[in-house]
């Protein structure tokens, strides 16, 4: 029998993410091979905004609820779904649907919640830390004792790279756009922080500082989700034989790599798409997910969450991400869940 649940629904593609509406929708009983999860928290990610705007490579069928990584409790199981039972605490990984009180998902999209993690943290680690793990371990071959330069270190994927870089034994230099946000990153283990905002407001200005911190050698591995001017300047402060990991282009400009510098310094410019890595190599993809799950269960992964807002304020949560006010991750909560005291910064003035 179908039940009524609340969900934040996108009914039409719109540049304004405020066009979504909190609505009541019917949720059927789980079909064969599915489980129904009553959600407690769902992370907010940039693809959620891009899907609403019709700018993401994957376009869900309308209407849809955004939200791809969530955590909650199993409440029902369809025929043949035998890995979980009602009451199990789980994490969910889907392309959309998480901005809702409950949803039905294939059993294959569900994992047990790692160890004693709370729902907000469990909903926040999968995407960001998978990107960082594939980049640093699989693609960048980061070694203990090397210097890792992390750009965009105050965002979700950047902060995950700082955490994993330290866990892997690297010296970590973190860059970001505000001193206040970088203070948080340094409190979480970065060895050095650099504000890369120039006087004119553009991004850059870190090259000489990186060289000074590395005795003139430059960084061995550079993790770059920013692109644009940041990539251009990174090419001039990477060590001989170093690796530049291209994660994305939040600056809005695709840079052009100077091949002469690649040749002279014998460096590698490496593209990273964590999800595609797993699709192309399912066995290693599972190994990646298993490794992160073990780290989360052991407490080695600890996502920083700056904002937790209720489902009714989903648009506000997305606005915070859109306007670069989030440090680490933001989550939406539902069904009366409140993150444990001290696990969320929740200061909306950053």
C-alpha positions as CSV (number, residue, x, y, z in Angstrom):
1,X,0.0,0.0,0.0
2,X,1.4,3.4,-1.0
3,X,2.2,6.0,1.7
4,X,2.5,9.8,1.6
5,X,5.9,11.3,2.2
6,X,7.3,14.8,1.9
7,X,9.9,15.5,-0.7
8,X,11.6,18.5,-2.3
9,X,10.4,18.2,-5.9
10,X,11.8,19.7,-9.1
11,X,9.0,19.8,-11.7
12,X,10.7,21.8,-14.4
13,X,14.3,22.7,-15.2
14,X,15.1,26.2,-14.0
15,X,18.2,28.3,-13.5
16,X,16.7,29.4,-10.2
17,X,17.2,26.5,-7.7
18,X,14.5,28.2,-5.6
19,X,11.9,26.9,-8.0
20,X,11.8,23.5,-6.3
21,X,8.9,22.9,-3.9
22,X,8.3,20.9,-0.8
23,X,5.4,18.6,-1.7
24,X,3.6,15.4,-0.6
25,X,4.2,12.5,-2.9
26,X,3.0,8.9,-3.0
27,X,5.6,6.3,-2.2
28,X,4.8,2.7,-3.2
29,X,5.8,-0.4,-1.3
30,X,9.3,-1.5,-2.3
31,X,9.4,-3.6,-5.5
32,X,11.2,-6.9,-5.8
33,X,14.9,-6.4,-5.0
34,X,14.3,-3.0,-3.4
35,X,14.4,-1.7,0.2
36,X,12.5,1.3,1.6
37,X,14.7,3.6,3.7
38,X,13.3,6.2,6.1
39,X,15.9,8.9,5.7
40,X,17.5,11.0,8.5
41,X,20.1,13.0,6.5
42,X,21.1,13.8,3.0
43,X,24.2,15.6,1.8
44,X,23.9,18.6,-0.5
45,X,26.2,18.5,-3.5
46,X,26.8,20.7,-6.6
47,X,25.3,18.1,-8.9
48,X,22.0,18.5,-7.1
49,X,22.0,22.2,-8.1
50,X,23.1,21.4,-11.6
51,X,20.4,18.8,-12.1
52,X,17.7,21.4,-11.2
53,X,19.3,23.8,-13.7
54,X,19.5,21.2,-16.4
55,X,23.3,21.6,-16.6
56,X,24.4,18.2,-15.3
57,X,25.4,15.5,-17.7
58,X,22.8,13.2,-16.2
59,X,19.2,14.5,-16.5
60,X,16.7,12.8,-14.2
61,X,13.1,12.3,-15.5
62,X,10.8,15.1,-14.3
63,X,9.5,15.5,-11.6
64,X,12.4,14.4,-9.3
65,X,13.8,15.1,-5.9
66,X,17.5,16.0,-5.8
67,X,19.9,14.3,-3.4
68,X,22.3,11.5,-4.1
69,X,24.0,10.4,-0.8
70,X,21.9,9.8,2.3
71,X,21.6,7.8,5.5
72,X,18.6,6.4,7.4
73,X,16.8,3.3,8.6
74,X,15.4,0.4,6.6
75,X,11.6,0.2,7.1
76,X,10.6,-2.4,4.5
77,X,12.1,-4.9,2.1
78,X,10.7,-6.1,-1.2
79,X,10.7,-9.7,-2.4
80,X,14.2,-11.1,-2.8
81,X,15.8,-8.3,-0.8
82,X,17.5,-10.3,1.9
83,X,20.6,-8.5,2.9
84,X,18.8,-6.0,5.2
85,X,15.9,-6.0,7.6
86,X,13.7,-3.3,9.1
87,X,15.6,-1.3,11.7
88,X,19.0,-1.6,10.0
89,X,20.9,1.7,9.9
90,X,22.2,2.2,6.3
91,X,23.8,4.6,3.8
92,X,22.2,5.1,0.4
93,X,24.0,6.0,-2.8
94,X,21.7,7.0,-5.7
95,X,21.7,9.7,-8.5
96,X,18.7,11.5,-7.1
97,X,15.8,11.1,-4.7
98,X,17.4,11.9,-1.4
99,X,15.7,15.2,-0.5
100,X,12.7,13.2,0.8
101,X,11.5,11.6,4.0
102,X,11.8,8.1,2.5
103,X,12.6,6.4,-0.8
104,X,12.8,3.0,-2.4
105,X,16.2,2.0,-3.8
106,X,17.7,-1.2,-5.2
107,X,19.3,-3.3,-2.5
108,X,22.6,-2.9,-4.3
109,X,22.6,0.9,-3.6
110,X,22.5,0.3,0.2
111,X,25.3,-0.4,2.6
112,X,25.3,-0.8,6.4
113,X,26.1,2.5,8.2
114,X,29.8,2.4,9.1
115,X,30.5,1.6,12.7
116,X,29.1,4.2,15.1
117,X,29.0,7.0,12.6
118,X,26.0,9.4,13.0
119,X,23.6,9.8,10.1
120,X,24.9,13.2,9.1
121,X,28.5,12.1,8.8
122,X,27.5,8.9,7.1
123,X,25.6,10.8,4.5
124,X,28.6,13.1,3.9
125,X,31.6,10.9,3.3
126,X,30.8,8.8,0.2
127,X,31.2,11.1,-2.8
128,X,33.9,13.5,-1.4
129,X,36.1,10.8,0.0
130,X,35.8,8.5,-2.9
131,X,36.9,11.3,-5.2
132,X,39.9,12.0,-2.9
133,X,40.8,8.3,-2.6
134,X,40.7,7.6,-6.3
135,X,42.7,10.8,-7.0
136,X,45.4,10.3,-4.4
137,X,45.8,6.6,-4.2
138,X,44.7,5.2,-7.6
139,X,45.6,8.0,-10.0
140,X,48.2,10.1,-8.1
141,X,50.1,7.3,-6.3
142,X,50.8,9.7,-3.4
143,X,53.7,8.4,-1.3
144,X,54.5,8.8,2.4
145,X,56.8,11.8,2.8
146,X,55.7,13.6,-0.4
147,X,54.3,17.1,-0.4
148,X,50.6,17.3,-1.4
149,X,49.2,20.7,-2.5
150,X,45.4,20.7,-2.2
151,X,43.4,23.5,-3.9
152,X,39.9,24.4,-2.9
153,X,40.7,22.8,0.5
154,X,37.7,24.4,2.3
155,X,35.1,22.5,0.1
156,X,33.9,19.0,0.5
157,X,36.3,17.2,-2.0
158,X,39.2,19.5,-0.9
159,X,38.8,18.8,2.8
160,X,38.5,15.1,2.1
161,X,41.9,15.3,0.2
162,X,43.5,17.0,3.2
163,X,42.2,14.3,5.5
164,X,43.4,11.4,3.3
165,X,46.7,13.1,2.4
166,X,47.6,13.3,6.1
167,X,46.4,9.7,6.6
168,X,48.7,8.6,3.7
169,X,51.7,10.3,5.4
170,X,52.1,13.4,3.2
171,X,53.0,16.9,4.1
172,X,49.8,18.9,3.1
173,X,49.7,22.4,1.9
174,X,46.1,23.6,1.7
175,X,44.8,26.6,-0.3
176,X,41.5,28.5,-0.1
177,X,39.8,31.8,-0.5
178,X,39.3,33.1,3.0
179,X,41.5,33.1,6.1
180,X,38.5,32.1,8.3
181,X,37.8,29.0,6.4
182,X,41.5,28.0,6.2
183,X,41.6,28.2,10.0
184,X,39.2,25.3,10.1
185,X,41.3,23.3,7.5
186,X,44.4,23.9,9.5
187,X,42.7,22.8,12.7
188,X,41.9,19.5,11.0
189,X,45.6,18.7,10.2
190,X,46.9,20.7,7.2
191,X,50.5,21.4,7.8
192,X,50.4,24.8,5.9
193,X,47.6,27.0,4.6
194,X,47.7,29.6,1.9
195,X,45.0,32.2,0.9
196,X,45.2,32.2,-2.9
197,X,43.0,35.3,-3.4
198,X,44.9,38.1,-5.0
199,X,44.2,41.8,-4.2
200,X,42.0,42.1,-7.3
201,X,39.9,39.1,-6.2
202,X,41.2,36.6,-8.7
203,X,42.6,33.3,-7.7
204,X,46.4,32.7,-7.7
205,X,49.3,34.1,-5.9
206,X,50.4,30.9,-4.2
207,X,53.3,29.8,-6.4
208,X,56.2,31.5,-4.5
209,X,54.8,30.4,-1.1
210,X,54.6,26.8,-2.2
211,X,58.2,27.0,-3.5
212,X,59.3,28.5,-0.2
213,X,57.6,25.8,1.8
214,X,59.3,23.1,-0.2
215,X,62.8,24.4,-0.4
216,X,62.3,25.5,-4.0
217,X,61.3,22.1,-5.3
218,X,57.5,22.5,-5.5
219,X,54.8,20.1,-4.6
220,X,55.0,16.4,-5.6
221,X,51.2,16.0,-6.1
222,X,48.7,18.8,-6.8
223,X,45.0,18.2,-6.3
224,X,43.1,20.7,-8.4
225,X,39.2,20.9,-8.4
226,X,39.5,24.6,-9.4
227,X,41.2,24.9,-12.8
228,X,41.6,28.2,-14.5
229,X,44.4,30.5,-13.1
230,X,45.0,28.0,-10.2
231,X,46.0,25.3,-12.7
232,X,48.2,27.7,-14.6
233,X,50.1,28.7,-11.5
234,X,50.2,25.1,-10.3
235,X,52.2,24.2,-13.4
236,X,54.9,26.5,-12.2
237,X,55.2,25.1,-8.6
238,X,55.0,21.4,-9.2
239,X,58.2,19.4,-8.5
240,X,60.2,17.6,-11.2
241,X,58.4,14.3,-11.9
242,X,55.3,15.5,-10.1
243,X,51.6,14.8,-10.8
244,X,48.8,17.3,-11.2
245,X,45.4,15.8,-10.6
246,X,42.6,17.5,-12.5
247,X,39.4,17.0,-10.5
248,X,37.1,19.8,-11.9
249,X,36.8,23.4,-12.9
250,X,34.9,25.4,-10.2
251,X,36.7,28.5,-11.4
252,X,34.6,28.3,-14.6
253,X,37.5,28.1,-17.0
254,X,39.1,25.1,-18.6
255,X,42.9,25.7,-18.6
256,X,45.3,24.8,-21.3
257,X,48.3,22.8,-20.2
258,X,51.6,24.1,-21.5
259,X,53.2,21.0,-23.1
260,X,56.7,22.5,-22.9
261,X,56.5,22.5,-19.1
262,X,55.2,19.0,-19.1
263,X,58.2,17.9,-21.1
264,X,60.9,19.9,-19.2
265,X,59.7,18.9,-15.8
266,X,58.6,15.4,-16.9
267,X,55.3,15.8,-15.0
268,X,52.0,14.1,-15.5
269,X,48.6,15.8,-15.8
270,X,46.0,13.2,-14.8
271,X,42.3,13.4,-15.1
272,X,40.2,12.0,-12.2
273,X,36.5,10.9,-12.4
274,X,35.9,8.6,-9.4
275,X,32.5,7.3,-10.4
276,X,33.7,6.6,-14.0
277,X,36.8,4.8,-12.5
278,X,34.5,2.4,-10.8
279,X,32.2,1.9,-13.8
280,X,35.2,1.1,-16.0
281,X,36.8,-1.2,-13.4
282,X,34.1,-2.6,-11.2
283,X,36.4,-4.8,-9.2
284,X,38.7,-1.9,-8.2
285,X,35.6,0.3,-7.8
286,X,34.3,-2.1,-5.1
287,X,37.8,-2.2,-3.5
288,X,37.7,1.6,-3.3
289,X,34.3,1.6,-1.6
290,X,35.3,-1.2,0.8
291,X,38.5,0.6,1.7
292,X,36.6,3.8,2.5
293,X,33.9,1.9,4.4
294,X,36.6,0.3,6.6
295,X,38.2,3.7,7.2
296,X,34.8,5.2,8.2
297,X,34.0,2.3,10.5
298,X,37.4,2.7,12.2
299,X,37.0,6.4,12.7
300,X,39.7,7.4,10.2
301,X,37.2,9.4,8.2
302,X,35.5,12.3,9.9
303,X,33.7,14.7,7.5
304,X,33.5,18.3,8.5
305,X,29.9,19.6,8.4
306,X,29.3,23.3,8.6
307,X,25.6,23.4,8.1
308,X,22.6,21.0,8.9
309,X,19.2,22.3,7.9
310,X,15.8,20.6,8.0
311,X,14.0,19.4,4.8
312,X,11.8,22.5,4.9
313,X,15.0,24.6,4.4
314,X,16.5,22.6,1.5
315,X,16.6,25.6,-0.8
316,X,18.5,27.6,1.9
317,X,20.9,24.8,2.2
318,X,21.5,24.7,-1.6
319,X,21.9,28.5,-1.6
320,X,24.6,28.3,1.1
321,X,26.5,25.9,-1.2
322,X,25.8,28.0,-4.3
323,X,27.2,31.1,-2.6
324,X,30.4,29.3,-1.3
325,X,29.3,29.7,2.4
326,X,29.7,26.0,3.2
327,X,32.9,24.6,4.7
328,X,33.3,20.9,4.0
329,X,29.7,19.7,3.7
330,X,26.1,20.7,4.3
331,X,23.3,18.3,5.0
332,X,19.5,18.3,5.0
333,X,17.9,16.5,7.9
334,X,14.4,14.9,8.1
335,X,12.1,12.8,10.3
336,X,13.0,14.6,13.4
337,X,16.7,13.8,13.3
338,X,19.2,16.2,14.9
339,X,22.9,15.6,14.5
340,X,24.9,15.0,17.8
341,X,26.1,18.1,19.6
342,X,29.4,19.2,18.4
343,X,29.3,17.3,15.1
344,X,28.0,20.3,13.0
345,X,29.4,23.9,13.0
346,X,26.1,25.3,11.8
347,X,27.4,28.9,11.7
348,X,25.6,30.6,8.8
349,X,27.8,33.6,8.8
350,X,30.7,32.1,6.9
